[in-house]
Amino acid sequence: MKNIAVLGLGFVGLPLSLTYAMHGEKVYGIDINSKYVENLKKYKTHIIEKYKGETIEEILEDTIKKGLFVPTNSVKEGLKNADKIIVTVGIPITNGTLQKEIFNAAIKSVGKNLKKGDLVLIRSTVPPGTTREVVLPILEKESKLKCSKDFYLAYSSERIAEGKAFEEFQTMPVAVAGIDKKSTNKAYKLLKIINKENIIVATEPEVVEIAKLIENSSRDVNIALSNELASLTEKMDIDTVEVINVANTHKRVHLLKPGIGVGGHCIPYSSLYIFDKTDKMKLPMEILHTAREVNQQRPRNILNCLESALKKIGKEVEHSKFAILGMAMKDNSPDISESPAMRLKELILQSGGEVNWFDPNVTGNFPLKRNSIQETVKDADVIILGIKQDNIEIEPNKWKNLTKKNAIIFDARRLVDKEKAKKSGFIYMRI
Ligand SMILES: NC(=O)c1ccc[n+]([C@@H]2O[C@H](COP(=O)([O-])OP(=O)(O)OC[C@H]3O[C@@H](n4cnc5c(N)ncnc54)[C@H](O)[C@@H]3O)[C@@H](O)[C@H]2O)c1
């Protein structure tokens, strides 16, 4: 028996399972959410991914019909049939608190069903030390087996970007380290099935855990720096992106783009996972804290800019109508987790403004979500383009007869030609 079981079928676990299945491996995909598992059996998922012209739903159908992917909500069934167990259940954060019990419960369920000879490979993003200090004791306690003797344990961080998952599972360099040499070798072989060339072997799991967190947090710091730079350039009426482009011509400088904030789980959570450890060690981690603060404050700064611009034309946020085109947490994403555009919306509402928004990638019913651009921009005083969704048609010319006169376009992504916007009668602002 040489099957694979993947625990957690979210943005990482589902495409990862299907990637193994596409490589001819039989994969038991386990998720606690029974309703979702039933949908998967009907080839339906909320996840948007594509590979070589095929949608994830087509790949799902194909691999299920071939018997290579078996979705189930039974850990028992999945683990009975597999000797390589990959965990992709994450640690969500609610109001700043790590929901460790969700991850720990998943590990417990693995421990209860663990067999001699099994490999457990953790791919979730976790606080430093989790594999050795949390996962290992839970597995040993629940299974009554001994790590490194009866079963094997390794950590390999996940680096994919949503929307590119299938491609990046196979091409993105991936780091791995086991609790012992045999665990490392087994995990290496498992990764190698889908990633042929790019596996980095580290000396211990903690190296890979911390490397993953600092990869994300370094982006938080870099973006915070660009956002701070934008506050300066905006005040001086200098083109921020041009400044960054010029600075980046230096061969050892790579500034990221500023924006309306940093969203999603990956980047914001990473620093919080680091603080989970460093707080206990009483380490201040000042740079990471400041970066978080700067990026968290960004929607507020954007609203302050809009407030000043509105004031210049005799308006105020209160009584103004805002149209937000693109609500996801980043470009071309369906995900609204920690979305800065959502935070901006909340701040506008708190200030007494009115908001309508449109995002064809974001599914579900929301009170202020509209079904078309036309409905959204109707009578707007301000149009906010915070992220880029390729399926939102950016045509200021078509909006000009719908919005209020002298409406402002706030363009965080350079989607609109400045001159064309002005020609269409808009006040054009950008980052
Ligand atoms: N989404 C990304 O692009 C990305 C990229 C790199 C790393 N990561 C990391 O990968 C991990 C997974 O992220 P995700 O975006 O796939 O999360 P997700 O929330 O989309 O999926 C997690 C899944 O786990 C399931 N689950 C929860 N408890 C379970 C249990 N006890 N048993 C079985 N299933 C259970 C949930 O129902 C859900 O479907 C996280 O640690 C995240 O930080 C995510």
The ligand as a Gaussian input file, in Angstrom:
#p B3LYP/6-31G(d) Opt

LIG

0 1
 N       -3.710000      29.622000       0.399000
 C       -2.462000      29.797000       0.036000
 O       -2.166000      30.350000      -1.021000
 C       -1.322000      29.303000       0.907000
 C       -0.021000      29.421000       0.437000
 C        1.017000      28.962000       1.210000
 C        0.737000      28.379000       2.453000
 N       -0.536000      28.289000       2.902000
 C       -0.771000      27.618000       4.197000
 O       -1.355000      26.346000       3.932000
 C       -2.287000      26.004000       4.954000
 C       -3.649000      25.756000       4.340000
 O       -4.121000      26.947000       3.776000
 P       -5.423000      26.965000       2.856000
 O       -5.463000      28.291000       2.211000
 O       -5.470000      25.754000       2.003000
 O       -6.567000      26.875000       3.972000
 P       -8.097000      26.650000       3.744000
 O       -8.791000      27.291000       4.887000
 O       -8.489000      26.993000       2.353000
 O       -8.261000      25.065000       3.885000
 C       -8.137000      24.362000       5.061000
 C       -9.078000      23.160000       4.968000
 O       -8.853000      22.313000       6.105000
 C      -10.097000      21.780000       6.493000
 N       -9.986000      21.302000       7.861000
 C      -10.015000      22.001000       9.027000
 N       -9.845000      21.167000      10.068000
 C       -9.702000      19.926000       9.559000
 C       -9.502000      18.643000      10.134000
 N       -9.403000      18.476000      11.451000
 N       -9.409000      17.582000       9.310000
 C       -9.507000      17.737000       7.979000
 N       -9.699000      18.923000       7.363000
 C       -9.797000      19.999000       8.163000
 C      -11.075000      22.926000       6.307000
 O      -12.404000      22.455000       6.206000
 C      -10.548000      23.546000       4.994000
 O      -11.214000      22.995000       3.862000
 C       -2.248000      27.164000       5.946000
 O       -1.329000      26.879000       6.952000
 C       -1.765000      28.325000       5.101000
 O       -1.130000      29.303000       5.886000
 C       -1.577000      28.721000       2.163000

